[in-house]
Amino acid sequence: MARADRPALTPAATGGPLSTESVRRAVEAVWRIESARIIGALARFTGDFDLAEDVAQEAVAEALVTWARDGEPANPVNWLLVTARRRAIDGFRRRSALDERYAMLAGQLVEGEANSGAAAPRGLSDDLPWDPDRVDDDVLALMLVACHPVLSPEARVALTLRVVGGLASEEIARAFLVPVSTVQARITRAKKTIAAAGVPFELPPAEERRERLGGLLSVLYVIFTEGSTATAGDHLLRPDLAYEAIRLARMLAALLPDEPEVHGLLALFELTAARFPARTGPDGEAVLLEDQDRRLWDRSAIRRGLAAIGRASAVGRGLGPYGLQAAIAACHASASSVSETDWERVVLLYEALGRVAPSPVVELNRAVAVAMANGPQRALSVVDELVASGRLSGSYLLPSVRGELLVRLGRTAEARVELELAARLCRNVRERSVLLRKAAALA
């Protein structure tokens, strides 16, 4: 949600107290848009990642009460920051009245307010109480800390959505179909692990940054992938999760304009999300690519995706793994139909992707492209090699693709066995129904 979309709920605009619902919406909007900046600045201020989130949440709770009484302040982000800083200082003071750290922080706060020269309600400054030049660094540091290599992949995803995305534990649990207690436990363990490992809240040295960036991009990729094709449940798409990944990728692209793979990842997200409106029918059923009404595709998202690919190419020396996947998505986005797609180019792009980021899934997708470009028999040999390797055993994708190829070859009895196996392995209700429908049609 852009800042301009947020209602202006200042005292002058409302003429006094606000309704509880209006305040809740205003606070939620500010938090969703600015939580990364707020927690990032607080983490640098306190030097304590866990404390930063705690005092930020306390400030949000206080805003719900104070803004209802006094109206939303002119600078709501700064109001939350100053309030949270005061809470942090109170915490340090309770630990030790003579603590040197408290004296230093309190002195910084007083000096910052004295130098602001601005009047503010209840002693809170409306000027930024931190160095504006550090804001971007704070957000980037927050992202890299949340995706630190000491954390498990699941913990990185949960912590990123919580502290960078501003999502509540309940929202994360809903998106990934896990209990709220599981998400909360992952976040708690992640914070304890970061503290125990002594991870500093700062940008890592240049030589470490690229390695850490790879982990961050991987986390965003996982979040978007789950949103674009849910691994389980009753819905094919989880658009809220996918669009959150897009928002974070846009943020990262603004912070790191010279990193080609950041733009490549953003391009992949935009081009994939452009097809969302046509991927499900009125009842939520999955619509296959060849059956999609391409007039429903989001042309604005396609333009943004193509522009991001252009930036990735301009700042890099050839496309990386995410950029290559985006280039494949661009082939689909620019074609008027499946038959008009440049399948020869798609095959070449998958071959390039297989060289820079080899995986059985890439090889399986290459087989699909080979089938479209050169016929099902050549593709079946690629798939059979994957079956023999056992690298995708347990995945519904392999028997699903093999079943489709066998259908095209007229081997319907074998195809039905493969499609029924794929349906048994598939955990998503919508995809499973498509597979079962195909298998039943072969009977």
C-alpha positions in Angstrom: 0.0 0.0 0.0 1.6 3.3 -1.0 1.9 6.1 1.5 -0.6 8.1 -0.5 -3.2 5.4 0.0 -3.2 5.9 3.7 -5.9 8.1 5.1 -4.7 11.4 6.5 -5.9 11.1 10.1 -4.2 14.2 11.6 -5.9 16.2 14.3 -6.5 19.0 11.9 -8.2 16.7 9.4 -10.4 15.0 11.9 -11.1 17.7 14.3 -10.4 15.7 17.4 -10.5 12.1 18.7 -10.7 9.3 16.2 -12.7 6.1 16.2 -11.0 2.9 17.4 -11.4 1.4 14.0 -9.9 4.4 12.2 -6.9 4.4 14.5 -6.4 0.7 14.1 -6.4 1.0 10.3 -4.0 4.0 10.4 -1.5 2.2 12.7 -1.7 -1.0 10.7 -1.0 1.0 7.5 2.0 2.8 9.0 3.4 -0.5 10.4 3.0 -2.5 7.2 4.7 0.2 5.2 7.4 1.4 7.6 8.1 -1.5 10.0 11.4 -2.4 8.4 12.7 1.2 8.8 11.4 1.4 12.3 12.9 -1.9 13.6 16.1 -1.3 11.6 16.7 2.1 13.2 15.8 0.7 16.7 18.1 -2.3 16.3 21.0 0.0 15.5 20.0 2.3 18.3 19.8 -0.4 21.0 22.3 -3.0 19.6 19.7 -5.6 20.5 17.6 -7.2 17.8 15.0 -8.7 20.1 14.7 -5.6 22.2 14.2 -3.5 19.0 11.1 -5.5 18.1 9.7 -5.5 21.6 9.9 -1.7 22.1 8.5 -1.2 18.6 5.5 -3.3 19.5 5.1 -1.4 22.7 5.1 1.9 20.7 2.4 0.5 18.4 0.3 -0.4 21.3 0.7 3.0 22.8 -0.2 4.6 19.4 -3.6 2.8 19.4 -4.5 4.7 22.6 -2.8 8.0 22.1 -3.8 8.6 18.5 -7.4 7.8 19.3 -7.3 10.6 21.8 -5.1 13.2 20.1 -5.3 12.3 16.4 -2.5 10.9 14.2 0.7 12.9 14.5 2.1 14.7 11.4 5.0 12.3 11.4 3.7 9.0 12.6 6.9 7.1 11.8 8.9 9.4 13.9 6.3 9.3 16.7 6.7 5.5 16.9 10.5 5.7 16.8 10.8 8.3 19.6 8.2 6.4 21.7 10.1 3.2 21.2 13.4 4.8 22.0 12.0 6.1 25.2 10.8 2.6 26.1 14.2 1.2 25.4 15.9 3.8 27.6 13.4 3.0 30.4 14.4 -0.6 30.1 18.1 0.3 30.3 17.4 2.5 33.3 15.5 -0.2 35.1 18.5 -2.5 34.7 20.9 0.0 36.2 20.3 3.7 37.0 24.0 4.4 36.7 24.6 2.4 33.6 26.9 4.2 31.2 25.1 2.9 28.2 21.8 4.5 29.4 23.5 7.8 30.0 24.9 7.8 26.5 21.6 6.9 24.8 19.6 9.4 26.9 22.1 12.0 26.1 21.8 11.3 22.4 18.0 11.5 22.6 18.0 14.8 24.5 20.6 16.3 22.1 18.6 15.1 19.1 15.4 16.7 20.4 17.1 19.9 21.4 18.7 20.3 18.0 15.4 19.6 16.1 13.9 23.1 16.8 10.4 21.7 16.2 7.5 21.8 18.6 5.9 18.4 19.2 2.9 17.1 21.2 3.8 15.6 24.6 7.5 16.3 24.1 7.9 14.1 21.0 10.0 15.6 18.2 8.5 15.5 14.6 12.1 15.6 13.1 13.9 12.4 12.4 15.8 11.4 15.5 18.3 9.4 13.6 20.7 10.0 10.7 18.6 9.9 7.5 21.6 8.8 5.5 21.7 5.6 7.6 18.0 4.6 6.9 18.7 2.5 3.8 21.6 0.8 5.6 19.4 0.0 8.5 16.8 -1.7 6.3 19.4 -3.6 4.4 21.1 -4.7 7.6 17.8 -5.8 9.0 17.2 -8.0 5.9 20.6 -9.5 6.1 20.4 -10.2 9.8 17.0 -11.9 9.4 18.5 -14.1 6.7 21.8 -14.8 8.5 23.4 -18.2 7.7 23.3 -19.3 11.3 19.5 -19.6 11.0 17.6 -22.5 9.5 15.8 -21.8 6.2 12.4 -22.0 7.9 13.6 -19.6 10.6 14.9 -17.1 8.0 11.5 -17.1 6.2 9.5 -16.6 9.4 11.9 -13.9 10.8 12.0 -12.0 7.5 8.2 -11.9 7.2 7.9 -10.9 10.8 10.5 -8.2 11.2 11.0 -7.0 7.6 7.5 -7.6 6.3 5.7 -6.6 9.5 3.4 -9.7 9.3 1.9 -11.1 12.5 2.6 -14.7 13.5 -1.0 -15.6 12.7 -0.6 -14.3 9.1 2.6 -16.2 8.6 1.0 -19.4 10.0 -2.0 -19.0 7.7 0.2 -18.5 4.7 2.3 -21.7 5.3 -0.5 -23.8 6.8 1.4 -24.4 10.0 0.3 -23.8 13.6 0.8 -20.3 15.1 2.8 -21.9 17.9 5.2 -23.3 15.3 5.8 -19.9 13.7 6.3 -18.3 17.1 8.8 -21.0 18.2 10.8 -20.5 15.0 10.9 -16.7 15.5 11.9 -17.1 19.2 14.6 -19.6 18.3 15.9 -17.4 15.5 16.3 -14.4 17.8 18.0 -16.5 20.5 20.3 -17.9 17.9 21.3 -14.5 16.6 22.0 -13.3 20.1 24.0 -16.4 21.0 26.0 -16.1 17.8 26.8 -12.5 18.6 25.5 -11.4 15.2 26.1 -7.6 15.0 23.4 -5.3 13.7 25.4 -3.8 10.9 26.1 -4.3 7.2 28.6 -7.1 6.8 32.0 -6.4 5.1 31.9 -6.2 1.3 33.5 -9.6 0.9 30.7 -11.2 2.9 27.8 -9.2 1.6 27.4 -11.1 -1.7 27.2 -14.4 0.1 24.7 -13.1 2.5 22.7 -11.5 -0.3 22.3 -14.9 -1.9 20.6 -16.3 1.2 18.3 -13.3 1.3 17.3 -13.7 -2.3 16.7 -17.4 -1.7 14.3 -16.5 1.2 12.3 -14.1 -0.9 12.2 -16.8 -3.7 10.7 -19.3 -1.2 8.1 -16.8 0.0 7.0 -15.9 -3.5 7.0 -19.5 -4.7 4.7 -20.6 -1.9 2.4 -17.6 -2.7 2.4 -18.4 -6.5 1.7 -22.2 -6.1 0.8 -23.3 -2.6 2.3 -26.6 -1.7 -0.8 -27.7 0.2 -4.3 -26.6 1.1 -7.5 -25.6 -0.7 -6.1 -22.7 -2.7 -3.8 -22.7 -5.7 -2.6 -19.2 -5.0 -1.7 -17.3 -1.8 -1.5 -13.8 -3.4 -1.0 -11.9 -0.2 2.2 -13.9 0.4 3.4 -13.5 -3.2 2.7 -9.7 -3.2 4.6 -9.4 0.1 7.6 -11.0 -1.6 7.3 -8.6 -4.5 7.1 -5.6 -2.1 10.3 -6.8 -0.3 12.0 -7.4 -3.6 11.2 -3.9 -4.8 12.6 -2.6 -1.5 15.8 -4.5 -2.0 16.1 -3.4 -5.6 15.9 0.2 -4.4 18.6 -0.5 -1.7 20.9 -2.3 -4.1 20.4 -0.8 -7.6 23.7 -2.2 -8.9 23.0 -5.9 -8.0 21.8 -7.6 -11.2 20.3 -10.7 -9.5 18.1 -8.5 -7.3 16.6 -7.0 -10.5 16.4 -10.5 -12.0 14.5 -11.8 -9.0 12.1 -8.9 -9.1 11.5 -9.4 -12.8 10.7 -13.1 -12.2 8.2 -12.1 -9.5 6.5 -9.4 -11.6 6.2 -11.6 -14.7 4.9 -14.6 -12.8 2.4 -12.6 -10.8 1.1 -11.0 -14.0 -0.6 -14.3 -14.9 -2.3 -14.6 -11.5 -5.7 -13.2 -12.7 -6.0 -16.0 -15.3 -4.6 -18.9 -13.3 -7.8 -19.7 -11.4 -11.4 -19.9 -12.5 -14.5 -18.5 -10.8 -14.6 -21.3 -8.2 -10.8 -21.2 -7.6 -10.1 -24.2 -9.8 -6.7 -24.2 -11.5 -6.5 -23.1 -15.1 -3.7 -24.6 -17.2 -1.4 -22.3 -19.2 -2.9 -23.4 -22.6 -6.4 -22.6 -21.3 -5.7 -19.2 -19.8 -7.4 -16.1 -21.1 -4.3 -14.0 -21.8 -6.4 -10.9 -21.9 -6.6 -11.1 -18.2 -2.8 -11.0 -17.7 -1.6 -7.9 -15.9 0.1 -5.9 -18.6 1.5 -3.3 -16.1 3.2 -6.1 -14.2 4.6 -7.5 -17.5 6.0 -4.0 -18.4 7.6 -3.8 -14.9 9.1 -7.2 -15.2 10.6 -6.6 -18.7 12.0 -3.3 -17.4 13.6 -5.2 -14.4 15.2 -7.7 -16.8 16.6 -4.7 -18.7 18.2 -3.3 -15.6 19.6 -6.7 -14.7 21.2 -7.0 -18.1 22.5 -3.4 -17.9 24.3 -3.7 -14.6 25.5 -7.3 -14.9 27.6 -9.4 -17.1 25.0 -11.8 -18.3 21.9 -13.0 -16.5 22.2 -15.1 -13.3 19.8 -17.9 -12.2 17.0 -15.6 -11.3 17.4 -13.5 -14.4 17.4 -16.5 -16.6 14.1 -17.7 -15.0 12.7 -14.2 -15.6 13.8 -14.4 -19.2 11.9 -17.7 -19.5 8.8 -16.0 -18.0 9.2 -13.2 -20.4 8.9 -15.7 -23.3 5.5 -16.7 -22.0 4.5 -13.1 -21.3 5.3 -11.9 -24.8 3.5 -14.7 -26.6 -0.1 -14.5 -27.7 -0.6 -18.3 -27.2 1.1 -21.4 -26.2 1.7 -22.3 -29.8 3.2 -18.9 -30.5 5.7 -19.2 -27.7 9.4 -19.3 -28.7 10.0 -22.7 -27.3 13.4 -23.0 -28.9 14.5 -20.0 -26.9 12.9 -21.4 -23.8 14.9 -24.7 -24.3 18.2 -22.7 -24.6 17.4 -20.6 -21.5 16.7 -23.8 -19.5 20.0 -25.3 -20.8 21.8 -22.1 -19.6 20.0 -22.2 -16.3 21.0 -25.9 -15.9 24.6 -24.9 -16.3 24.6 -22.1 -13.7 22.2 -23.6 -11.2 21.7 -27.3 -12.0 18.8 -29.0 -10.3 16.4 -31.9 -11.2 13.5 -29.4 -11.3 15.3 -27.3 -13.9 15.9 -30.5 -15.9 12.2 -31.4 -15.6 11.1 -28.0 -16.8 13.6 -28.3 -19.7 12.0 -31.6 -20.7 8.6 -29.8 -20.9 10.1 -27.1 -23.2 11.8 -29.8 -25.3 8.4 -31.5 -25.7 6.9 -28.3 -27.0 9.8 -27.6 -29.3 10.9 -31.0 -30.6 8.1 -33.5 -29.6 7.3 -35.7 -26.6 9.6 -38.6 -27.4 12.8 -36.7 -26.9 11.4 -35.1 -23.8 10.4 -38.5 -22.4 14.0 -39.7 -22.6 15.0 -36.8 -20.4 12.2 -37.5 -17.9 13.1 -41.2 -17.8 16.7 -40.3 -16.9 15.3 -38.3 -14.0 13.2 -41.3 -12.9 16.2 -43.6 -13.0 18.3 -41.1 -11.0 15.7 -41.0 -8.2 16.4 -37.3 -7.6 12.7 -36.4 -7.6 11.2 -39.4 -6.0 8.3 -38.4 -3.8 7.5 -35.3 -5.9 4.2 -35.2 -7.8 5.8 -33.1 -10.6 7.8 -36.0 -12.1 4.8 -38.4 -12.7 2.7 -35.5 -13.7 5.0 -34.5 -16.5 5.6 -38.1 -17.5 1.9 -38.7 -17.7 1.4 -35.7 -20.0 4.1 -36.9 -22.3 2.7 -40.4 -22.4 -0.7 -39.0 -23.3 0.8 -37.2 -26.3 2.4 -40.4 -27.3 -0.9 -42.3 -27.2 0.2 -44.6 -24.3 -3.0 -43.8 -22.4 -2.9 -46.8 -19.9 0.6 -45.9 -18.7 -0.3 -42.2 -18.7 -3.3 -42.8 -16.4 -1.1 -44.7 -13.9 1.3 -41.8 -13.8 -1.3 -39.1 -13.4 -3.0 -41.1 -10.6 0.3 -41.4 -8.8 0.9 -37.7 -9.2 -2.5 -37.0 -7.7 -1.7 -39.2 -4.7 1.6 -37.3 -4.1 0.1 -33.8 -4.6 -0.9 -32.0 -1.4 -2.7 -29.1 -3.0 -6.4 -29.7 -3.5 -6.7 -27.6 -6.6 -3.8 -29.2 -8.4 -4.9 -32.7 -7.3 -8.3 -32.2 -8.8 -6.8 -31.3 -12.2 -4.7 -34.4 -12.1 -7.6 -36.6 -11.2 -9.7 -35.1 -13.9 -7.1 -35.8 -16.5 -6.7 -39.4 -15.3 -10.4 -40.0 -15.4 -10.7 -38.6 -18.9 -8.2 -41.4 -20.0 -10.6 -44.1 -18.8 
